[in-house]
Amino acid sequence: MEGTLRSNIKIGQEVRIVEKHNQRSGELTDGFVKAILTKSPKHPHGIKVRLETGEVGRVKEIVEEEDWSYR
C-alpha cells in the first residue's frame, strides 16, 4: 500500500519509514504510528509520521497483515 496517501495511514499501524538522516542511504526504520504529522491528503515523498518510539520520518512502506508471517 502507498505511503504517499494520508488516507492509507492509521494510528497504531505498522509502517517502515525513512528518517531525515537516512534519506541518502534509504535505510528504513520499522515501527507503529503514534501520530500523523503531514496535514495534506498526499505527499510525493511519503506522509510524515511519528512512531511510538519517537522517530520521525516519511512512510515508505505500510506493513500489510500478510507480511506478518515472519513473526
LOFIKE-720804 format. One record per residue: residue number from 1; residue in one letter; x, y, z of N, C-alpha, C in turn. Coordinates in steps of 0.05 Angstrom, whole numbers. Example, Ala and Ser with C-alpha at 12.3 -4.5 7.8 and 13.67 -1.06 7.14 Angstrom:
// residues 2
NODE  resi  resn  n.px  n.py  n.pz  ca.px  ca.py  ca.pz  c.px  c.py  c.pz
NODE  1  A  264  -114  156  246  -90  156  264  -66  156
NODE  2  S  257  -45  142  273  -21  143  258  1  157
//
This chain:
// residues 71
NODE  resi  resn  n.px  n.py  n.pz  ca.px  ca.py  ca.pz  c.px  c.py  c.pz
NODE  1  M  17  -24  0  0  0  0  18  25  0
NODE  2  E  9  46  -13  25  70  -16  26  87  10
NODE  3  G  50  96  16  54  113  39  52  142  32
NODE  4  T  44  148  7  42  176  -2  14  187  2
NODE  5  L  -5  171  10  -33  179  15  -39  178  45
NODE  6  R  -47  201  56  -54  202  84  -76  183  92
NODE  7  S  -95  179  74  -118  162  79  -111  133  83
NODE  8  N  -87  125  74  -78  97  77  -65  92  104
NODE  9  I  -60  113  119  -44  110  144  -62  115  168
NODE  10  K  -60  96  188  -77  98  212  -59  97  236
NODE  11  I  -68  109  258  -54  107  283  -53  78  292
NODE  12  G  -29  69  302  -25  42  311  -17  22  289
NODE  13  Q  -17  31  264  -10  14  241  21  11  240
NODE  14  E  29  -13  231  58  -17  228  67  -7  201
NODE  15  V  89  9  201  100  21  177  130  19  177
NODE  16  R  141  25  154  170  28  151  175  57  141
NODE  17  I  192  72  156  197  100  149  226  104  143
NODE  18  V  231  126  129  259  135  125  262  161  141
NODE  19  E  280  161  160  286  185  175  303  204  159
NODE  20  K  302  230  166  316  251  150  346  244  147
NODE  21  H  359  235  168  388  229  166  394  203  150
NODE  22  N  373  188  144  377  163  128  367  166  99
NODE  23  Q  360  190  91  348  193  64  368  185  42
NODE  24  R  393  191  45  413  184  25  416  153  23
NODE  25  S  419  140  46  423  111  46  398  96  41
NODE  26  G  375  108  47  349  94  44  343  74  66
NODE  27  E  359  75  87  354  56  110  327  61  122
NODE  28  L  311  39  125  284  41  135  283  33  165
NODE  29  T  265  46  179  260  41  208  232  30  210
NODE  30  D  229  7  224  202  -5  228  191  6  254
NODE  31  G  164  9  254  151  18  279  121  21  275
NODE  32  F  109  30  296  80  34  297  73  64  298
NODE  33  V  54  73  283  48  101  281  35  111  307
NODE  34  K  47  132  318  36  145  342  20  170  333
NODE  35  A  31  185  313  18  209  304  24  213  274
NODE  36  I  5  224  260  8  231  232  14  261  231
NODE  37  L  37  269  221  46  297  222  39  313  197
NODE  38  T  37  300  174  30  313  149  0  319  148
NODE  39  K  -7  344  143  -35  352  143  -48  348  115
NODE  40  S  -32  350  94  -44  348  67  -52  319  61
NODE  41  P  -71  315  42  -80  288  36  -60  270  23
NODE  42  K  -39  282  10  -18  266  -2  8  281  -3
NODE  43  H  30  267  -4  56  279  -6  74  261  -23
NODE  44  P  87  272  -43  102  255  -62  125  238  -50
NODE  45  H  136  247  -27  158  233  -15  149  215  9
NODE  46  G  123  215  14  112  199  36  101  217  58
NODE  47  I  81  207  72  68  221  94  87  220  118
NODE  48  K  91  243  131  109  244  154  93  235  179
NODE  49  V  106  217  194  93  207  218  113  206  241
NODE  50  R  103  204  266  119  199  289  113  170  298
NODE  51  L  133  154  303  129  127  312  126  127  343
NODE  52  E  116  105  354  112  103  383  139  105  398
NODE  53  T  161  99  384  188  101  396  200  129  394
NODE  54  G  186  147  380  195  175  378  208  183  352
NODE  55  E  215  164  335  228  171  310  207  184  292
NODE  56  V  217  203  276  200  218  256  211  213  229
NODE  57  G  194  207  210  203  203  182  179  200  164
NODE  58  R  186  196  139  165  193  118  160  163  112
NODE  59  V  134  156  110  126  129  105  135  120  77
NODE  60  K  150  99  76  158  87  51  143  61  45
NODE  61  E  136  47  67  121  22  64  101  20  87
NODE  62  I  77  9  80  58  2  101  58  -29  103
NODE  63  V  63  -39  127  65  -68  131  37  -79  130
NODE  64  E  32  -97  111  6  -110  108  5  -134  127
NODE  65  E  -19  -143  134  -21  -166  152  -8  -191  141
NODE  66  E  -9  -195  115  3  -219  103  34  -218  106
NODE  67  D  46  -194  110  74  -191  115  83  -200  143
NODE  68  W  63  -205  160  69  -212  188  77  -241  191
NODE  69  S  80  -256  170  85  -285  172  112  -290  186
NODE  70  Y  131  -271  186  157  -275  198  155  -274  229
NODE  71  R  133  -266  240  131  -263  269  126  -290  282
//
